[in-house]
Amino acid sequence: MNILILNHEYPPLEGGAANATFHLAREMASQGHAVRVVTLNLFGGPPVSREDGVTVIRLPFRRRRQGAFSYRELLSYWVRGRAVVLKLCRESRPDLLHAFFAFPDGLIAGRAARALGIPCVVSLRGSDVPGFRQGALAAAAYAALRPVLRAQWRRPGVQIVANSEGLRALALRTTPDVDIRVIPNGVDCARFSPAPAAKRKPGPFVILTVGQLVPRKGIGALIDLLPAVRAQTARDVRLTIVGRGRLGGELEKQARAAGVGDVVEFAGHVEPADMPRRYRAADAFVLLSRREGMANALLEALASGLPVVTTGVEGVSELVRDGEEGFVVNPGDRAATIDRIARLVADDALCERMGAKARAKAEAFSWERIVDGYLAVYAQGAGAR
């Protein structure tokens, strides 16, 4: 198949959707499909490049700050991207358009699909679903988008896919009469693998968290409870934070004010090639997000054999059973979160049992299986032309 994928997020930009697009595109190309990705040129790379069999087209774009895209930036990309994508489709006539995020990419792809009679798949990721983000600005943006998304998702030839059951349920509040499939994120279990058993030895207990430094990731809450965790054990507990974003400076100040500045490592951006080592150097993974679609970092932690402590948000129930692969706590439940992390710190055998179950769970989420799911959707869309 000739497949054109749209996603304004793409490596080296961090994020779950960027990671998913990267792996899906490469796996599809390795199976003989012609794959092009349209994204934004955020780091000064060439406008067109060939990467592991995938043609990547990067549109010029200037960002004001790191972290999540602003609504103004997304609107700007929507306005500029429509003509570019329509031109690309007229020139190459792809068999299918696949957009990550309902807005802006889904609306860009939908316009080209309607104009040229091309099937379209829209992958919902989280922030593009009304109700996901909180606050007055988000509510106003969703109010404006909701009727547009309803019309798009109901159009013939458009198939909607969510990356978790929780996100599907949220999307159905906008369009309860639309068939929304669930295809989860995947993980490279060959790349992300557990550390040798001999690694675990007396020494600091390292907690790892990975994600953009934005409010919904709950990293500030994790820093806030770290002193209480350290007070409950004689073991030296340390925290490594991988990721970058607009809250970086604020979180570093918070760590110093809490008296844990010397045991919190702000690793910033870590190259993908070095991420497996980061997971293997940790003893546990903690993710205290307020909202998620399905966290790629959580999947990578599971594949690395790490016990996890995570909040029971979208995409977690498919990955973590409370007391099995790790612990699931309610968002904002400080006492329960401290208790669960302290239990892992105090019990190496518990960490090893949960870590083994975590690895086994991750093996069901290989990218090969995920790509097979998408190709089945593609085939159905192409067959309906």
Backbone hydrogen bonds, N-H to C=O, Kabsch-Sander energy under -0.5 kcal/mol:
donor,donor_aa,acceptor,acceptor_aa,energy
3,I,1,M,-0.7
3,I,34,A,-3.2
4,L,96,L,-2.2
5,I,3,I,-0.5
5,I,36,R,-3.2
6,L,98,H,-2.7
7,N,38,V,-2.4
10,Y,8,H,-0.5
13,L,10,Y,-2.1
19,N,15,G,-2.3
20,A,16,G,-2.5
21,T,17,A,-2.5
22,F,18,A,-2.3
23,H,19,N,-2.2
24,L,20,A,-2.6
25,A,21,T,-2.5
26,R,22,F,-1.7
27,E,23,H,-2.5
28,M,24,L,-2.6
29,A,25,A,-2.3
30,S,26,R,-2.3
31,Q,27,E,-0.9
31,Q,28,M,-0.5
32,G,29,A,-1.8
33,H,28,M,-2.0
34,A,1,M,-2.2
35,V,33,H,-0.7
35,V,53,G,-0.5
36,R,3,I,-2.2
37,V,55,T,-2.8
38,V,5,I,-3.1
39,T,37,V,-0.5
39,T,57,I,-2.8
40,L,8,H,-0.5
41,N,59,L,-3.6
42,L,40,L,-1.2
49,S,56,V,-2.0
51,E,49,S,-0.6
51,E,54,V,-3.2
52,D,50,R,-0.5
54,V,51,E,-1.7
55,T,35,V,-2.2
56,V,49,S,-2.9
56,V,54,V,-0.6
57,I,37,V,-3.4
57,I,55,T,-0.6
58,R,47,P,-3.1
58,R,56,V,-0.6
59,L,39,T,-2.9
59,L,57,I,-0.6
61,F,41,N,-0.9
74,L,70,S,-2.2
75,L,71,Y,-2.3
76,S,72,R,-2.2
77,Y,73,E,-2.2
78,W,74,L,-2.2
79,V,75,L,-2.3
80,R,76,S,-2.2
81,G,77,Y,-3.1
82,R,78,W,-1.2
84,V,80,R,-0.9
85,V,81,G,-2.6
86,L,82,R,-2.2
87,K,83,A,-2.2
88,L,84,V,-2.3
89,C,85,V,-2.5
90,R,86,L,-2.1
91,E,87,K,-1.9
92,S,88,L,-2.2
93,R,89,C,-2.5
95,D,2,N,-2.2
96,L,2,N,-1.4
97,L,119,P,-2.3
98,H,4,L,-2.7
99,A,121,V,-3.0
100,F,6,L,-2.9
101,F,99,A,-0.5
101,F,123,S,-3.0
106,G,101,F,-1.6
107,L,102,A,-0.8
108,I,104,P,-2.0
109,A,105,D,-2.9
110,G,106,G,-2.6
111,R,107,L,-1.7
112,A,108,I,-1.6
113,A,109,A,-2.8
114,R,110,G,-2.4
115,A,111,R,-2.0
116,L,112,A,-1.9
117,G,113,A,-1.4
118,I,113,A,-1.6
120,C,157,G,-2.7
121,V,97,L,-2.7
122,V,159,Q,-2.8
123,S,99,A,-3.3
123,S,121,V,-0.5
124,L,122,V,-0.6
124,L,161,V,-3.5
129,V,126,G,-2.1
132,F,129,V,-2.1
139,A,135,G,-2.3
140,A,136,A,-2.2
141,A,137,L,-2.4
142,Y,138,A,-2.9
143,A,139,A,-2.0
144,A,140,A,-1.7
145,L,141,A,-2.1
146,R,142,Y,-2.8
148,V,145,L,-0.5
149,L,145,L,-2.8
150,R,146,R,-2.5
151,A,147,P,-1.8
152,Q,148,V,-2.2
153,W,149,L,-3.1
154,R,150,R,-1.3
155,R,151,A,-0.5
155,R,152,Q,-1.3
158,V,155,R,-1.6
159,Q,120,C,-2.6
159,Q,157,G,-0.5
160,I,179,D,-0.7
161,V,122,V,-2.6
162,A,181,R,-3.3
163,N,124,L,-0.7
168,R,164,S,-2.1
169,A,165,E,-2.4
170,L,166,G,-1.8
171,A,167,L,-2.5
172,L,168,R,-2.2
173,R,169,A,-0.6
173,R,170,L,-1.0
174,T,171,A,-1.5
175,T,171,A,-1.7
178,V,175,T,-1.6
180,I,178,V,-0.7
181,R,160,I,-2.2
181,R,179,D,-0.5
183,I,162,A,-2.3
183,I,181,R,-0.5
185,N,163,N,-0.5
187,V,365,F,-2.2
189,C,187,V,-1.1
192,F,188,D,-2.8
193,S,191,R,-0.8
195,A,304,S,-0.5
199,K,196,P,-2.2
200,R,197,A,-0.9
205,F,236,D,-3.1
206,V,204,P,-0.7
207,I,205,F,-0.6
207,I,238,R,-3.1
208,L,284,A,-2.3
209,T,240,T,-2.2
211,G,242,V,-2.5
213,L,244,R,-1.3
214,V,212,Q,-2.1
217,K,214,V,-1.6
218,G,215,P,-1.8
222,L,218,G,-1.5
223,I,219,I,-2.3
224,D,220,G,-2.2
225,L,221,A,-1.5
226,L,222,L,-0.9
226,L,223,I,-0.6
229,V,225,L,-1.9
230,R,226,L,-2.5
231,A,227,P,-1.7
232,Q,228,A,-0.8
232,Q,229,V,-0.9
233,T,230,R,-1.0
237,V,235,R,-0.7
238,R,205,F,-2.9
239,L,263,V,-2.5
240,T,207,I,-3.0
241,I,265,E,-3.2
242,V,209,T,-2.5
242,V,240,T,-0.6
243,G,241,I,-0.5
243,G,268,G,-1.8
247,L,213,L,-2.0
248,G,245,G,-1.8
251,L,247,L,-2.7
252,E,248,G,-2.0
253,K,249,G,-2.0
254,Q,250,E,-2.1
255,A,251,L,-2.3
256,R,252,E,-2.0
257,A,253,K,-2.6
258,A,254,Q,-1.9
259,G,256,R,-1.3
260,V,255,A,-2.4
261,G,255,A,-0.7
263,V,260,V,-1.6
264,V,260,V,-0.6
265,E,239,L,-3.0
265,E,263,V,-0.6
266,F,264,V,-0.6
267,A,241,I,-2.3
267,A,265,E,-1.0
268,G,241,I,-0.8
274,D,271,E,-2.0
275,M,271,E,-0.7
275,M,272,P,-1.0
278,R,274,D,-1.5
279,Y,275,M,-2.2
280,R,276,P,-2.3
281,A,277,R,-1.5
282,A,279,Y,-1.4
283,D,206,V,-3.1
284,A,206,V,-1.5
285,F,307,P,-2.4
286,V,208,L,-2.3
287,L,309,V,-2.4
288,L,217,K,-0.6
290,R,216,R,-3.3
291,R,216,R,-0.7
299,L,295,A,-1.5
300,E,296,N,-2.5
301,A,297,A,-2.2
302,L,298,L,-2.3
303,A,299,L,-2.6
304,S,300,E,-1.4
305,G,302,L,-2.0
306,L,301,A,-2.2
308,V,325,E,-1.2
309,V,285,F,-2.1
310,T,327,F,-2.4
311,T,287,L,-1.5
312,G,329,V,-2.1
313,V,311,T,-2.1
316,V,313,V,-1.8
319,L,316,V,-1.7
320,V,316,V,-3.1
322,D,320,V,-0.5
323,G,326,G,-2.9
324,E,321,R,-2.8
324,E,326,G,-0.6
325,E,321,R,-0.7
326,G,321,R,-0.9
327,F,308,V,-2.8
329,V,310,T,-2.5
333,D,330,N,-2.3
334,R,332,G,-1.7
337,T,333,D,-2.0
338,I,334,R,-2.6
339,D,335,A,-2.3
340,R,336,A,-2.5
341,I,337,T,-2.3
342,A,338,I,-2.5
343,R,339,D,-2.0
344,L,340,R,-1.6
345,V,341,I,-2.3
346,A,342,A,-2.0
347,D,343,R,-0.7
347,D,344,L,-0.8
351,C,347,D,-1.9
352,E,348,D,-2.3
353,R,349,A,-2.3
354,M,350,L,-2.7
355,G,351,C,-2.6
356,A,352,E,-2.0
357,K,353,R,-1.8
358,A,354,M,-2.4
359,R,355,G,-2.3
360,A,356,A,-2.0
361,K,357,K,-2.2
362,A,358,A,-2.2
363,E,359,R,-1.5
364,A,361,K,-1.5
365,F,362,A,-2.5
366,S,363,E,-0.6
367,W,187,V,-0.6
370,I,366,S,-1.8
371,V,367,W,-2.9
372,D,368,E,-2.0
373,G,369,R,-1.8
374,Y,370,I,-2.0
375,L,371,V,-3.0
376,A,372,D,-1.7
377,V,373,G,-1.5
378,Y,374,Y,-2.9
379,A,375,L,-2.7
380,Q,376,A,-1.7
381,G,377,V,-2.3
382,A,378,Y,-3.1
383,G,379,A,-2.2
384,A,380,Q,-0.9
385,R,382,A,-1.1
